[in-house]
Amino acid sequence: MSPDTTRMETHRQQPDSGEQPVPPSAADKRPDWRERARERRQRLVQFGDVFHVATFVVAEFVARVVPERHWRGVSLAFARASLAARRFRVRGAIARLDANLGGRIPDELNRRTLLASIVGAFFEERVFFHKAAHDPAWRPNVRLDGGEWLDAALAAGRGAVIWIAPMIFSTLLVKIALHDAGHRVAHLSVPWHGPARTRFGRWLVNARAVVVEERFVERIIIPMDGRAGAVLDELGQRVRSNRIVTITAVDNANKPLEAPFLRGSLRLGPGAPRLALSHRAPLFAAILARDAAGAFCVKLHPLTSMDTGTAVDTMNGFARAFADAYARGVIESPALWKIDPRPRTRRPTDSAVAGGHRQ
């Protein structure tokens, strides 16, 4: 860890005083998805950790032994083997891809090929983390596009808030692109911070990712139980000090914003637009793209809300602008879309899953 990097901190919310909890009604006996997610994070181990262990071992081998030019091909082969072993999940994942992207992707891009590319990208992302973990000098081929907008905001002394689209590789590559452009940022994250949810998985998989990411940010801030409200004041101080705050777009909020996205809708936590609106800071969307040669580009898009009514209206306008930019990014690089290949039953109203992954 570099000297200018601060270890991540956990901010605990103080319980409300003078209020008695309301007992749940009979209709509320079944815990909602947030409560079930918290229960999973308390588990020591679960069956899904077998996949995380296998991925960890193979990714470590690929990062250390296989030449970088072959990573993409090896990752695609791993994805096809993984999908063949879990055929019961393929049909549902393809149906969800078709529901959201049908008719909006190149005709020659077969849906099964696209699904394999997405799963392969998930694996290749782990290879990136393993390579960066044991070779601090290694850098992927990534550049920053739209940095002049960010430079102008900082030159005006306004700070900046960057809303990161949850695409594969964005967890690491957005931080690297900003760091290599000379920007020191604070990143608002979530307690589990990575693909694994159990305590064992977080120790094996997620901890390595945190160590790598800390090289490229000034600070990682993690609120308790994923609630960002307790740390917005600290983030606001950074913005007022003409610094940069990055927040990944996720849907783990009690009152998420909702915006049309592809053929469905996208739920977004309101933290990023609320922070920008409260401190009159410019808000940018960070969208990741990848070309045919495998090179990455982080594209910054200034966001403007067309709604000038209440603060909620303005935030909803920002959410729609972000969803539009995100949708264009998915159409441009569909293999980077963080669609979960597993069938989703916890929230059947979801028609788009772009915000389903938390970072």
Order of alpha helices (4+ residues) and beta strands (2+ residues): beta-alpha-alpha-alpha-alpha-alpha-beta-alpha-beta-alpha-beta-alpha-beta-alpha-beta-beta-beta-alpha-beta-beta-alpha
